[in-house]
Amino acid sequence: YEVLLHANYIEEVRLKEHCFFDSKFIDVLIHSKINYPLVIRIASENDVHTTFDWASNKIVRKYAIQKDEIIFDHHKKWFLNKIISHDCIYFLAEVNNRPIGSIRFDINENREALLSFLLDPKFHGKGYGKKILEKGCEELLKTRQIAKIKGVVSVENIPSLKTFKSLGFNQVSEMDSYITFDKRIEK
């Protein structure tokens, strides 16, 4: 039961000596967990420190296209320019009002959106990456007329490769240890 408690499950009910097992009556414990929905919102200048912490994390950097160390002042300038740019839509993903990741779309004159997403390493392996990619694309299409969404993924980032494929993105090229995916938007 320690594993459940550690995973934020809550013991709701303990039925005393409710079950006969191994020649004795034992308690039955019932645990539950409220799963909060993932919410996508527009990034704001208040998110600069959070996004810097994620982007500069060594686990995140491992799969990034740009491997150089990130300097906060450079990140801040870059981030503030991105969130006001007409050619960029930058979302943060939250669960229970807690930021857990981001997805950004840089849009060119051909109505093609190049996406970049990341997940707070504390939330890796819980299925949130797929939810961020899926919901981020949905929100993008509510606000812009997009012809194609593209993403570039390191060949070593197996979870992201699987995520793109599971959401109907097609592999279009592989170069320098990165795979490019795209998805045409039918309108």
N, C-alpha and C positions, 0 to 999 in steps of 0.2 A: 504493500500500500504506500510505502514511502515514494515509490516511483510516480504514482498518481499524484500525490501531494506536491512533489517536486515539479510536476508538469502543470501545476495550478488547478488540479481537480480539487473539488471540495467534498468532504464527507458530509452527505446530507442526512443519511439515515443509518442507524445501527440497529438491526433486528437481533435482539438478544436470544441466543441459543435457538435460532430459527431453523437451522439445518442439521440433520443427523449425518455425520461424516466420520468415518474411521472409528466407529463404536462410541462416538460421543456427540453431544450437541454443541454446535459452534455458532458464533455470531455471523451474520451476513451484513456486509457493509456495502452501502450504495453511494457511489461517488458521481458527481456530475461536473460538467464544465460548460460555461457559456461561451460559445464561439461568436465573437463579435465580427460583424462583416467588415471587409476591406473597403475603405472609402478612398476615393481619389479626389484630390483638391489641387487647385492652382498653387504653385510655389510662391512664396512671398520673401521679401528681404529678411524676415525673421528666421528663415530656414538656412541662412548662409552657414552658420556654425555646424548645424546638423549635417548638411550636405558635405561640408569640408571633412568632418569626422569620418563619414562613410567613404568618400572618395580617396582619402589619404590612408585608409586602412590597408595593411599589407596583404590581407586576403583578397580584397577587392582589386588592389593594384596588380595582383598576379595575373588576372584575366583581362585587364584593361588594355586597350590599344596603345594608349600613351602610358608608358611605364615610368616616366620621370617622376621624381618626388614632387609633390604639390606644395607650394608655398601659400600660406593663408592669404596674404595680400593679393596675390595673383588670382587665387580662387575667388576671392570676394569681388574683385573687379569683373572677372569673367562671369560669375553667377549673376551679379546685378545687371550686367548687359543682356544676359540670356533671358531673364524674366521680364524685361521690358521690350525685347525684340519682337517685331511683328512676324518674323520668320522662325520663331521658336515657340513651342508650347511646352511648359515645364510643369509636371505634376509631382506631388508628393502623395505617397500611399500611407494611410493610417489604419490602425486597428485599435479600437477603443481609445480614440484620440491620441494615440502614440504613433509618431512617424516611424515607419519600418523600411521605407525604400522610396525610390524615385524613378520616374520615366520621363525622358525628354525627347521631343520630336523637333528636328531641324528641317524646315520645309524649303524646298527650292522652287524656282520659277516653273518647273514642270509638274508641280503639285505632288512631288515625291517627298515623303517624310522619312528621314533617316533617324531611327530611334536608338536611344541608349538608355538602358535601365540598370539599376543596381539595387541590392537588398542589403540592409544592415546585417552584418555577419551573425548577429545574435539570432536572426530569424532564418538562416540558411537551413535547408532540408525540411521545411515545413509546408511546402507547396505555395508559398506566397509569391515566388518569382513568376509563376504561371499566372496567378491572379492579377499581379501588377501589369504584366504584359497584356493580358486579355482586357482588363478594365481600362487601362491606359489607351489602348487602340480604340475601344468603344467611345471613350470621352473625346478623343481626337476627332473622330468621325462625326460627332455631334456638333463640333465647332467649325470644322473646315471641310472643304471639298478636296479630297485627297484621291489621287489616281493609284498610288502605290506606297506601301510601307516597306522599308528596308531595314535590315539589322546586320551587324557584323559581329561574329562570335569567335573567340579563340577556340581552336580545335581541342584544347585541353579542358575547356569548360563544358563538360559532359551534361550537367543539369540544364544549362541554357540551350545547348544543341537540341536536347530532347524537348524542351519547352517550345522552341520555335517550330519544330516538326509537328508537335501535338496540336498546335494552333493553326495548322494549315499553311505555314510559310514554306516556300520552296527554296531548296538550295540552288543558287545560281552560279556560284563560283567558289574556288578555294585558292588562296594565294597567301604566301608568307605566314603560314600557320593560322590563318583566319578564314572563316567560311562566311560568305554573304548569303543572306536569305532575303526573299521578297514575297510580298503578297499583294496581288492586284485587287483593287477595290472596284467591285461592279456597281455602277450607278445607272 
